[in-house]
Structures are given as C-alpha cells and as structure tokens.
Amino acid sequence: MARFRQMKTLQKFSSVHAQVHDHFSQERHLVSRQEYRERRSAALAEWRAVMG
C-alpha cells in the first residue's frame, strides 16, 4: 500500500488487476502447447475487442 495514498485507489487497482490477471493467467502446466496458444490468442483477441 506504500504507493497508494488512499485505500479507495488501492481497492480500484486491485479489482481491475484481479480481473485482468484471471483473464490472462492460464494454468500452462495443465494443457498442451497448442491448446495454450489457442487460449492465449482468444484471450488477447477478447482483450483487444474490449479495449478497442
């Protein structure tokens, strides 16, 4: 919390960070390389559509 002056700002950041991390964080060790690439591409395409 050292860089955040207000708790509200920290909570906003944490909320957004958690959503983005969950979207992109995939359990690489549990899937094949091809499936990982497909999921990663789909996540990136969705992110670009949202941010676009």
DSSP file (Angstrom, degrees, kcal/mol; ACC not computed):
  #  RESIDUE AA STRUCTURE BP1 BP2  ACC     N-H-->O    O-->H-N    N-H-->O    O-->H-N    TCO  KAPPA ALPHA  PHI   PSI    X-CA   Y-CA   Z-CA
    1    1 A M    >         0   0    0      0, 0.0     3,-1.1     0, 0.0     9,-0.1   0.000 360.0 360.0 360.0   0.0    0.0    0.0    0.0
    2    2 A A  T 3   +     0   0    0      1,-0.3     0, 0.0     3,-0.0     0, 0.0   0.817 360.0  43.9 -58.4 -34.2    3.1    2.3    0.1
    3    3 A R  T 3  S+     0   0    0      2,-0.0     2,-0.5     7,-0.0    -1,-0.3   0.566  99.9  79.9 -90.9  -8.1    2.4    3.8   -3.3
    4    4 A F    <   -     0   0    0     -3,-1.1     3,-0.0     1,-0.1    -1,-0.0  -0.878  57.0-167.7-103.4 125.2   -1.3    4.3   -2.8
    5    5 A R  S    S+     0   0    0     -2,-0.5     2,-0.4     1,-0.1    -1,-0.1   0.775  75.1  40.4 -81.6 -26.5   -2.4    7.3   -0.8
    6    6 A Q  S  > S-     0   0    0      1,-0.1     4,-1.6     0, 0.0     3,-0.2  -0.950  72.5-135.2-126.3 144.8   -6.0    6.3   -0.4
    7    7 A M  H  > S+     0   0    0     -2,-0.4     4,-2.4     1,-0.2     5,-0.2   0.855 106.4  60.8 -62.5 -35.2   -7.5    2.9    0.3
    8    8 A K  H  > S+     0   0    0      1,-0.2     4,-2.2     2,-0.2    -1,-0.2   0.896 103.7  49.6 -60.6 -41.3  -10.1    3.5   -2.4
    9    9 A T  H  > S+     0   0    0     -3,-0.2     4,-2.4     1,-0.2    -1,-0.2   0.909 110.7  49.9 -64.7 -42.4   -7.4    3.8   -5.0
   10   10 A L  H  X S+     0   0    0     -4,-1.6     4,-2.7     1,-0.2    -2,-0.2   0.904 110.2  50.3 -62.5 -41.7   -5.8    0.6   -3.9
   11   11 A Q  H  X S+     0   0    0     -4,-2.4     4,-2.2     2,-0.2    -2,-0.2   0.897 110.2  49.9 -65.3 -40.6   -9.2   -1.2   -4.0
   12   12 A K  H  X S+     0   0    0     -4,-2.2     4,-2.3     2,-0.2     5,-0.2   0.948 113.1  46.5 -61.3 -48.8   -9.9    0.0   -7.5
   13   13 A F  H  X S+     0   0    0     -4,-2.4     4,-3.0     1,-0.2     5,-0.2   0.929 112.4  50.0 -60.2 -46.2   -6.5   -1.1   -8.7
   14   14 A S  H  X S+     0   0    0     -4,-2.7     4,-2.3     1,-0.2    -1,-0.2   0.884 109.9  51.3 -60.8 -40.2   -6.8   -4.5   -7.0
   15   15 A S  H  X S+     0   0    0     -4,-2.2     4,-1.7     2,-0.2    -1,-0.2   0.942 114.7  41.1 -63.6 -48.7  -10.2   -5.1   -8.6
   16   16 A V  H  X S+     0   0    0     -4,-2.3     4,-2.4     1,-0.2     5,-0.2   0.920 114.6  52.2 -66.6 -44.1   -9.1   -4.3  -12.1
   17   17 A H  H  X S+     0   0    0     -4,-3.0     4,-2.9    -5,-0.2     5,-0.2   0.902 108.1  51.8 -60.3 -42.2   -5.8   -6.2  -11.7
   18   18 A A  H  X S+     0   0    0     -4,-2.3     4,-2.5    -5,-0.2    -1,-0.2   0.905 110.3  48.2 -62.5 -41.9   -7.6   -9.3  -10.5
   19   19 A Q  H  X S+     0   0    0     -4,-1.7     4,-1.6     2,-0.2    -2,-0.2   0.922 115.3  43.8 -65.7 -44.2   -9.9   -9.3  -13.4
   20   20 A V  H  X S+     0   0    0     -4,-2.4     4,-2.0     2,-0.2     5,-0.3   0.919 114.3  50.3 -67.7 -43.1   -7.2   -8.9  -16.0
   21   21 A H  H  X S+     0   0    0     -4,-2.9     4,-3.0    -5,-0.2    -2,-0.2   0.918 110.5  49.3 -61.9 -43.8   -4.9  -11.4  -14.3
   22   22 A D  H  < S+     0   0    0     -4,-2.5    -1,-0.2    -5,-0.2    -2,-0.2   0.851 109.9  53.2 -63.5 -33.6   -7.7  -14.0  -14.2
   23   23 A H  H  < S+     0   0    0     -4,-1.6    -1,-0.2    -5,-0.2    -2,-0.2   0.892 121.9  27.7 -68.6 -40.2   -8.4  -13.4  -17.8
   24   24 A F  H  < S+     0   0    0     -4,-2.0     2,-0.7    -5,-0.1    -2,-0.2   0.698  97.0  95.2 -97.9 -21.7   -4.8  -14.0  -18.9
   25   25 A S     <  +     0   0    0     -4,-3.0     2,-0.4    -5,-0.3    -4,-0.0  -0.608  51.6 171.5 -77.5 113.9   -3.5  -16.3  -16.3
   26   26 A Q        -     0   0    0     -2,-0.7     2,-2.0     5,-0.0     3,-0.1  -0.938  44.2-108.9-124.0 147.1   -3.8  -19.8  -17.5
   27   27 A E    >   -     0   0    0     -2,-0.4     3,-1.9     1,-0.2     4,-0.5  -0.528  38.8-178.3 -77.6  85.7   -2.5  -23.0  -16.0
   28   28 A R  G >  S+     0   0    0     -2,-2.0     3,-1.0     1,-0.3    -1,-0.2   0.824  74.9  58.8 -56.6 -38.4    0.2  -23.6  -18.6
   29   29 A H  G 3  S+     0   0    0      1,-0.2    -1,-0.3    -3,-0.1    -2,-0.1   0.589 102.9  54.7 -73.2  -8.3    1.4  -26.9  -17.0
   30   30 A L  G <  S+     0   0    0     -3,-1.9     2,-0.3     2,-0.1    -1,-0.2   0.538 104.4  53.9-102.0  -7.8   -2.1  -28.5  -17.3
   31   31 A V  S <  S-     0   0    0     -3,-1.0    -5,-0.0    -4,-0.5     2,-0.0  -0.853  86.2 -99.0-127.1 160.9   -2.7  -28.0  -21.0
   32   32 A S     >  -     0   0    0     -2,-0.3     4,-2.5     1,-0.1     5,-0.2  -0.281  38.0-108.8 -71.8 163.3   -0.8  -28.9  -24.2
   33   33 A R  H  > S+     0   0    0      1,-0.2     4,-2.4     2,-0.2     5,-0.2   0.905 118.5  50.6 -60.0 -43.7    1.2  -26.2  -26.0
   34   34 A Q  H  > S+     0   0    0      2,-0.2     4,-2.2     1,-0.2    -1,-0.2   0.923 111.8  46.4 -63.2 -45.5   -1.3  -26.0  -28.9
   35   35 A E  H  > S+     0   0    0      2,-0.2     4,-2.6     1,-0.2     5,-0.2   0.891 111.1  53.3 -64.8 -39.1   -4.3  -25.5  -26.5
   36   36 A Y  H  X S+     0   0    0     -4,-2.5     4,-2.7     1,-0.2    -2,-0.2   0.928 109.5  48.4 -60.8 -45.5   -2.4  -22.9  -24.5
   37   37 A R  H  X S+     0   0    0     -4,-2.4     4,-2.5     2,-0.2    -2,-0.2   0.903 111.4  49.9 -62.2 -41.8   -1.6  -20.9  -27.7
   38   38 A E  H  X S+     0   0    0     -4,-2.2     4,-2.3     2,-0.2    -2,-0.2   0.924 113.3  45.6 -63.4 -44.6   -5.3  -21.1  -28.8
   39   39 A R  H  X S+     0   0    0     -4,-2.6     4,-2.6     2,-0.2    -2,-0.2   0.909 112.9  50.6 -64.6 -41.5   -6.5  -19.9  -25.3
   40   40 A R  H  X S+     0   0    0     -4,-2.7     4,-2.3    -5,-0.2    -2,-0.2   0.907 111.0  48.4 -64.0 -42.5   -3.9  -17.2  -25.2
   41   41 A S  H  X S+     0   0    0     -4,-2.5     4,-2.4     2,-0.2    -1,-0.2   0.899 111.9  49.4 -64.3 -41.7   -4.9  -15.9  -28.7
   42   42 A A  H  X S+     0   0    0     -4,-2.3     4,-2.3     2,-0.2    -2,-0.2   0.912 111.3  49.2 -64.3 -42.5   -8.5  -15.9  -27.8
   43   43 A A  H  X S+     0   0    0     -4,-2.6     4,-2.3     1,-0.2    -2,-0.2   0.910 112.4  47.8 -63.7 -42.1   -7.9  -14.0  -24.6
   44   44 A L  H  X S+     0   0    0     -4,-2.3     4,-2.5     2,-0.2    -2,-0.2   0.896 111.1  50.7 -66.9 -40.2   -5.8  -11.4  -26.4
   45   45 A A  H  X S+     0   0    0     -4,-2.4     4,-2.0     2,-0.2    -2,-0.2   0.908 111.9  47.6 -63.2 -42.0   -8.4  -11.0  -29.1
   46   46 A E  H  X S+     0   0    0     -4,-2.3     4,-2.3     2,-0.2    -2,-0.2   0.906 110.9  51.7 -65.3 -40.6  -11.1  -10.5  -26.5
   47   47 A W  H  X S+     0   0    0     -4,-2.3     4,-2.6     1,-0.2     5,-0.2   0.921 110.1  48.7 -62.0 -44.2   -8.9   -8.0  -24.7
   48   48 A R  H  X S+     0   0    0     -4,-2.5     4,-1.8     1,-0.2    -1,-0.2   0.871 110.4  51.6 -64.0 -36.8   -8.3   -6.0  -27.9
   49   49 A A  H  < S+     0   0    0     -4,-2.0    -1,-0.2     2,-0.2    -2,-0.2   0.897 112.9  45.3 -66.0 -40.3  -12.1   -6.0  -28.6
   50   50 A V  H  < S+     0   0    0     -4,-2.3    -2,-0.2     1,-0.2    -1,-0.2   0.916 122.2  35.8 -68.8 -43.1  -12.8   -4.7  -25.1
   51   51 A M  H  <        0   0    0     -4,-2.6    -2,-0.2     1,-0.2    -1,-0.2   0.657 360.0 360.0 -83.9 -16.8  -10.1   -2.1  -25.2
   52   52 A G     <        0   0    0     -4,-1.8    -1,-0.2    -5,-0.2    -2,-0.1   0.386 360.0 360.0 -61.3 360.0  -10.5   -1.3  -28.9
